[in-house]
Amino acid sequence: MFPILITKLDHTRLKKSIKTALSERTITQKEANGLLHELNSAQFVESYEIPPDIVTMNSIVKLQFLKQNKEIVIQIVYPEDADSVNNKISIFSPIATALIGYKEGDEIEWFVPAGLTKMKIVKIIYQPEKMGEFQL
């Protein structure tokens, strides 16, 4: 398996978000560890170098749950921007953590509160970097 790709900007911001959330006790160390594991195993690139088919922060993703054959569209956001009514999912949620850095077409197995699930990234509807928006 190839390493996931994450922009250097997302990496820096995510590390800061994790540190803040841990100090404010809005996430547990266990929750932080999943995202930290992904970040520590990733390859980092400049925002302008990230391929357009990679899930980055603020991406809007069409996702399929393979066992249930159910599709949803979510946006992966920083915790302060999370809004479940508008399908804006915090990066600290297991689903968002599972998707960051993977590419369109990838199938991912990840533990969510309901247990092990298998997801497929069907389409990246919006990626900020593809649109030249490097500071979101």
MARDOKOL-860439 format. One record per atom (N, C-alpha, C): atom name; residue number from 1; x, z, y. Coordinates in Angstrom, 2 decimals. Layout:
CA	NUM	X	Z	Y
...
//
This chain:
N	1	0.84	0.00	-1.18
CA	1	0.00	0.00	0.00
C	1	0.89	0.00	1.25
N	2	0.54	-0.82	2.20
CA	2	1.29	-0.91	3.44
C	2	0.93	0.27	4.33
N	3	1.84	0.70	5.20
CA	3	1.49	1.79	6.12
C	3	0.43	1.31	7.10
N	4	-0.40	2.26	7.52
CA	4	-1.39	1.91	8.53
C	4	-0.68	1.72	9.87
N	5	-1.32	0.98	10.76
CA	5	-0.76	0.72	12.09
C	5	-1.54	1.49	13.14
N	6	-0.83	2.15	14.01
CA	6	-1.43	2.89	15.12
C	6	-0.63	2.60	16.37
N	7	-1.33	2.44	17.48
CA	7	-0.60	2.22	18.73
C	7	0.12	3.51	19.13
N	8	1.23	3.34	19.83
CA	8	1.97	4.51	20.30
C	8	1.11	5.35	21.24
N	9	0.30	4.69	22.06
CA	9	-0.58	5.41	22.98
C	9	-1.62	6.23	22.22
N	10	-2.26	5.63	21.21
CA	10	-3.22	6.38	20.40
C	10	-2.53	7.56	19.71
N	11	-1.34	7.34	19.19
CA	11	-0.60	8.41	18.51
C	11	-0.35	9.59	19.45
N	12	0.13	9.30	20.64
CA	12	0.40	10.35	21.62
C	12	-0.86	11.10	21.99
N	13	-1.92	10.37	22.28
CA	13	-3.19	11.01	22.66
C	13	-3.80	11.80	21.51
N	14	-3.71	11.27	20.30
CA	14	-4.27	11.97	19.15
C	14	-3.52	13.27	18.87
N	15	-2.20	13.23	18.94
CA	15	-1.42	14.46	18.75
C	15	-1.82	15.51	19.78
N	16	-2.00	15.09	21.02
CA	16	-2.41	16.02	22.08
C	16	-3.82	16.55	21.80
N	17	-4.73	15.70	21.38
CA	17	-6.10	16.12	21.07
C	17	-6.12	17.13	19.93
N	18	-5.29	16.90	18.92
CA	18	-5.23	17.83	17.79
C	18	-4.73	19.18	18.27
N	19	-3.65	19.17	19.04
CA	19	-3.08	20.42	19.54
C	19	-4.11	21.20	20.38
N	20	-4.80	20.49	21.26
CA	20	-5.81	21.12	22.10
C	20	-6.96	21.68	21.26
N	21	-7.44	20.88	20.33
CA	21	-8.57	21.32	19.49
C	21	-8.20	22.53	18.64
N	22	-6.98	22.55	18.13
CA	22	-6.54	23.71	17.35
C	22	-6.45	24.95	18.22
N	23	-5.91	24.81	19.43
CA	23	-5.78	25.98	20.31
C	23	-7.14	26.48	20.79
N	24	-8.09	25.57	20.94
CA	24	-9.44	25.95	21.36
C	24	-10.33	26.28	20.17
N	25	-9.78	26.14	18.97
CA	25	-10.48	26.44	17.72
C	25	-11.76	25.62	17.54
N	26	-11.70	24.36	17.98
CA	26	-12.85	23.47	17.78
C	26	-12.71	22.66	16.49
N	27	-11.52	22.72	15.88
CA	27	-11.32	22.17	14.54
C	27	-10.48	23.17	13.76
N	28	-10.56	23.08	12.45
CA	28	-9.75	23.94	11.60
C	28	-8.42	23.24	11.30
N	29	-7.48	24.01	10.80
CA	29	-6.20	23.42	10.42
C	29	-6.41	22.39	9.31
N	30	-7.33	22.66	8.40
CA	30	-7.62	21.70	7.32
C	30	-8.13	20.38	7.88
N	31	-9.02	20.44	8.88
CA	31	-9.53	19.22	9.50
C	31	-8.41	18.47	10.20
N	32	-7.55	19.20	10.87
CA	32	-6.42	18.58	11.57
C	32	-5.45	17.94	10.60
N	33	-5.27	18.56	9.45
CA	33	-4.28	18.07	8.49
C	33	-4.57	16.65	8.00
N	34	-5.86	16.30	7.82
CA	34	-6.19	14.95	7.38
C	34	-5.72	13.90	8.37
N	35	-6.00	14.15	9.64
CA	35	-5.59	13.21	10.68
C	35	-4.07	13.23	10.85
N	36	-3.47	14.41	10.81
CA	36	-2.01	14.50	10.92
C	36	-1.32	13.74	9.80
N	37	-1.88	13.82	8.60
CA	37	-1.31	13.08	7.47
C	37	-1.33	11.58	7.75
N	38	-2.47	11.09	8.25
CA	38	-2.57	9.67	8.57
C	38	-1.56	9.29	9.66
N	39	-1.46	10.10	10.69
CA	39	-0.53	9.81	11.78
C	39	0.92	9.82	11.31
N	40	1.24	10.78	10.46
CA	40	2.63	10.91	10.00
C	40	3.04	9.80	9.04
N	41	2.06	9.15	8.41
CA	41	2.40	8.08	7.48
C	41	2.25	6.69	8.11
N	42	1.90	6.66	9.38
CA	42	1.63	5.38	10.06
C	42	2.90	4.74	10.61
N	43	2.76	3.46	10.86
CA	43	3.78	2.71	11.61
C	43	3.24	2.56	13.02
N	44	4.07	2.81	14.02
CA	44	3.63	2.77	15.41
C	44	4.08	1.49	16.09
N	45	3.18	0.93	16.88
CA	45	3.47	-0.29	17.64
C	45	2.95	-0.12	19.06
N	46	3.46	-0.93	19.95
CA	46	2.94	-0.94	21.32
C	46	1.51	-1.47	21.30
N	47	0.71	-1.08	22.26
CA	47	-0.69	-1.50	22.32
C	47	-0.84	-3.02	22.31
N	48	0.03	-3.71	23.03
CA	48	-0.07	-5.16	23.10
C	48	0.39	-5.85	21.81
N	49	0.99	-5.09	20.89
CA	49	1.47	-5.66	19.63
C	49	0.50	-5.46	18.46
N	50	-0.53	-4.64	18.66
CA	50	-1.43	-4.32	17.55
C	50	-2.27	-5.55	17.19
N	51	-2.33	-5.92	15.92
CA	51	-3.17	-7.07	15.54
C	51	-4.65	-6.80	15.86
N	52	-5.41	-7.84	16.13
CA	52	-6.81	-7.67	16.53
C	52	-7.74	-7.22	15.40
N	53	-7.25	-7.18	14.17
CA	53	-8.10	-6.78	13.04
C	53	-7.82	-5.35	12.56
N	54	-7.16	-4.54	13.42
CA	54	-6.83	-3.15	13.09
C	54	-7.76	-2.22	13.87
N	55	-8.25	-1.18	13.20
CA	55	-9.10	-0.19	13.85
C	55	-8.23	0.72	14.71
N	56	-8.53	0.75	16.01
CA	56	-7.83	1.61	16.96
C	56	-8.86	2.54	17.60
N	57	-8.39	3.45	18.41
CA	57	-9.32	4.33	19.13
C	57	-10.22	3.48	20.01
N	58	-11.48	3.87	20.06
CA	58	-12.54	3.22	20.83
C	58	-13.02	1.90	20.21
N	59	-12.52	1.57	19.01
CA	59	-13.02	0.39	18.32
C	59	-14.45	0.61	17.85
N	60	-15.21	-0.47	17.83
CA	60	-16.56	-0.46	17.25
C	60	-16.46	-1.19	15.93
N	61	-16.88	-0.52	14.86
CA	61	-16.63	-0.99	13.51
C	61	-17.93	-1.06	12.72
N	62	-18.11	-2.19	12.01
CA	62	-19.20	-2.30	11.05
C	62	-18.62	-1.87	9.71
N	63	-19.25	-0.86	9.12
CA	63	-18.73	-0.20	7.94
C	63	-19.76	-0.25	6.83
N	64	-19.32	-0.51	5.62
CA	64	-20.22	-0.51	4.47
C	64	-19.80	0.59	3.51
N	65	-20.79	1.41	3.11
CA	65	-20.57	2.40	2.07
C	65	-20.87	1.69	0.75
N	66	-19.85	1.50	-0.07
CA	66	-19.96	0.61	-1.21
C	66	-20.90	1.13	-2.30
N	67	-20.88	2.42	-2.59
CA	67	-21.75	2.95	-3.65
C	67	-23.23	2.88	-3.26
N	68	-23.51	3.10	-1.98
CA	68	-24.90	3.08	-1.50
C	68	-25.30	1.70	-0.99
N	69	-24.35	0.79	-0.85
CA	69	-24.59	-0.53	-0.27
C	69	-25.32	-0.40	1.08
N	70	-24.84	0.53	1.88
CA	70	-25.42	0.81	3.20
C	70	-24.40	0.45	4.27
N	71	-24.85	-0.21	5.33
CA	71	-23.97	-0.56	6.44
C	71	-24.37	0.22	7.69
N	72	-23.35	0.62	8.45
CA	72	-23.57	1.28	9.74
C	72	-22.56	0.70	10.73
N	73	-22.85	0.87	12.00
CA	73	-21.93	0.49	13.07
C	73	-21.61	1.77	13.84
N	74	-20.30	2.05	13.96
CA	74	-19.86	3.24	14.69
C	74	-18.75	2.88	15.66
N	75	-18.58	3.73	16.65
CA	75	-17.43	3.62	17.54
C	75	-16.59	4.87	17.35
N	76	-15.30	4.70	17.17
CA	76	-14.39	5.82	16.97
C	76	-13.87	6.27	18.34
N	77	-14.16	7.52	18.69
CA	77	-13.84	8.02	20.02
C	77	-13.11	9.35	19.96
N	78	-12.57	9.74	21.10
CA	78	-11.97	11.06	21.22
C	78	-13.11	12.09	21.22
N	79	-12.81	13.33	20.80
CA	79	-13.87	14.33	20.62
C	79	-14.78	14.53	21.84
N	80	-14.21	14.48	23.02
CA	80	-15.01	14.70	24.23
C	80	-16.00	13.56	24.50
N	81	-15.82	12.43	23.86
CA	81	-16.71	11.28	24.05
C	81	-17.71	11.10	22.92
N	82	-17.66	11.99	21.92
CA	82	-18.54	11.87	20.75
C	82	-20.00	12.00	21.18
N	83	-20.84	11.16	20.58
CA	83	-22.28	11.13	20.89
C	83	-22.98	10.51	19.69
N	84	-23.49	11.34	18.80
CA	84	-24.07	10.83	17.56
C	84	-25.30	9.96	17.80
N	85	-26.03	10.19	18.87
CA	85	-27.20	9.37	19.18
C	85	-26.80	7.91	19.40
N	86	-25.63	7.71	20.00
CA	86	-25.13	6.37	20.28
C	86	-24.05	5.93	19.29
N	87	-23.98	6.60	18.14
CA	87	-23.03	6.28	17.06
C	87	-21.58	6.31	17.50
N	88	-21.26	7.19	18.45
CA	88	-19.88	7.41	18.87
C	88	-19.36	8.62	18.09
N	89	-18.47	8.34	17.13
CA	89	-18.04	9.34	16.18
C	89	-16.63	9.84	16.53
N	90	-16.49	11.17	16.59
CA	90	-15.20	11.77	16.90
C	90	-14.16	11.41	15.85
N	91	-12.95	11.18	16.31
CA	91	-11.83	10.89	15.43
C	91	-11.59	12.05	14.47
N	92	-12.07	13.24	14.80
CA	92	-11.91	14.39	13.92
C	92	-12.89	14.38	12.75
N	93	-13.88	13.50	12.78
CA	93	-14.80	13.41	11.64
C	93	-14.08	12.72	10.48
N	94	-14.41	13.09	9.26
CA	94	-13.72	12.48	8.11
C	94	-13.82	10.95	8.07
N	95	-14.95	10.39	8.45
CA	95	-15.10	8.93	8.39
C	95	-14.17	8.26	9.39
N	96	-14.13	8.76	10.61
CA	96	-13.26	8.16	11.63
C	96	-11.79	8.32	11.26
N	97	-11.43	9.50	10.77
CA	97	-10.05	9.73	10.34
C	97	-9.66	8.73	9.26
N	98	-10.60	8.44	8.36
CA	98	-10.33	7.51	7.26
C	98	-10.08	6.09	7.76
N	99	-10.72	5.71	8.85
CA	99	-10.68	4.31	9.30
C	99	-9.52	3.97	10.22
N	100	-9.06	4.92	11.00
CA	100	-8.06	4.63	12.01
C	100	-6.80	4.00	11.38
N	101	-6.39	2.88	11.94
CA	101	-5.18	2.22	11.48
C	101	-5.36	1.22	10.36
N	102	-6.55	1.20	9.77
CA	102	-6.80	0.22	8.70
C	102	-7.34	-1.07	9.30
N	103	-7.42	-2.11	8.48
CA	103	-7.80	-3.41	9.02
C	103	-9.12	-3.89	8.43
N	104	-9.67	-4.86	9.10
CA	104	-10.89	-5.51	8.67
C	104	-10.72	-5.99	7.22
N	105	-11.70	-5.69	6.38
CA	105	-11.66	-6.07	4.98
C	105	-11.10	-5.00	4.06
N	106	-10.41	-3.99	4.62
CA	106	-9.86	-2.92	3.78
C	106	-10.98	-2.08	3.17
N	107	-10.73	-1.63	1.94
CA	107	-11.60	-0.67	1.28
C	107	-10.84	0.64	1.21
N	108	-11.52	1.73	1.57
CA	108	-10.88	3.03	1.70
C	108	-11.68	4.06	0.93
N	109	-11.00	4.87	0.14
CA	109	-11.65	6.02	-0.50
C	109	-11.24	7.26	0.29
N	110	-12.22	8.09	0.60
CA	110	-11.94	9.26	1.44
C	110	-12.94	10.36	1.11
N	111	-12.48	11.61	1.24
CA	111	-13.39	12.73	1.05
C	111	-14.15	13.00	2.34
N	112	-15.46	13.00	2.24
CA	112	-16.36	13.36	3.33
C	112	-17.14	14.58	2.86
N	113	-17.91	15.22	3.72
CA	113	-18.63	16.43	3.29
C	113	-19.45	16.24	2.00
N	114	-19.97	15.05	1.76
CA	114	-20.77	14.81	0.55
C	114	-19.91	14.52	-0.67
N	115	-18.58	14.45	-0.52
CA	115	-17.69	14.16	-1.64
C	115	-16.92	12.87	-1.41
N	116	-16.29	12.40	-2.47
CA	116	-15.49	11.18	-2.38
C	116	-16.40	9.98	-2.15
N	117	-16.06	9.18	-1.16
CA	117	-16.84	7.99	-0.87
C	117	-15.91	6.79	-0.74
N	118	-16.45	5.62	-0.99
CA	118	-15.67	4.39	-0.85
C	118	-16.34	3.55	0.23
N	119	-15.54	3.16	1.22
CA	119	-16.03	2.40	2.37
C	119	-15.26	1.11	2.50
N	120	-15.90	0.14	3.12
CA	120	-15.23	-1.12	3.44
C	120	-15.42	-1.40	4.92
N	121	-14.34	-1.80	5.59
CA	121	-14.43	-2.21	6.98
C	121	-14.89	-3.67	6.96
N	122	-16.16	-3.89	7.24
CA	122	-16.74	-5.22	7.18
C	122	-16.28	-6.06	8.37
N	123	-16.34	-5.46	9.57
CA	123	-15.99	-6.21	10.77
C	123	-15.60	-5.25	11.88
N	124	-14.61	-5.65	12.65
CA	124	-14.29	-4.93	13.88
C	124	-14.99	-5.70	14.99
N	125	-16.05	-5.11	15.48
CA	125	-16.88	-5.76	16.50
C	125	-16.18	-5.76	17.86
N	126	-15.47	-4.66	18.13
CA	126	-14.77	-4.52	19.41
C	126	-13.51	-3.72	19.17
N	127	-12.41	-4.21	19.70
CA	127	-11.15	-3.49	19.71
C	127	-10.60	-3.60	21.13
N	128	-10.37	-2.45	21.80
CA	128	-9.92	-2.51	23.21
C	128	-8.68	-3.37	23.42
N	129	-7.70	-3.24	22.57
CA	129	-6.44	-3.96	22.74
C	129	-6.65	-5.47	22.66
N	130	-7.54	-5.90	21.80
CA	130	-7.83	-7.34	21.68
C	130	-8.38	-7.87	23.00
N	131	-9.10	-7.01	23.71
CA	131	-9.71	-7.40	24.99
C	131	-8.77	-7.17	26.17
N	132	-7.54	-6.76	25.89
CA	132	-6.57	-6.51	26.96
C	132	-6.75	-5.16	27.63
N	133	-7.52	-4.28	27.02
CA	133	-7.79	-2.95	27.58
C	133	-6.86	-1.96	26.89
N	134	-5.69	-1.77	27.46
CA	134	-4.66	-0.99	26.81
C	134	-4.67	0.50	27.18
N	135	-5.49	0.92	28.11
CA	135	-5.46	2.32	28.57
C	135	-6.71	3.11	28.22
N	136	-7.60	2.58	27.38
CA	136	-8.80	3.32	27.02
C	136	-8.49	4.50	26.16
//
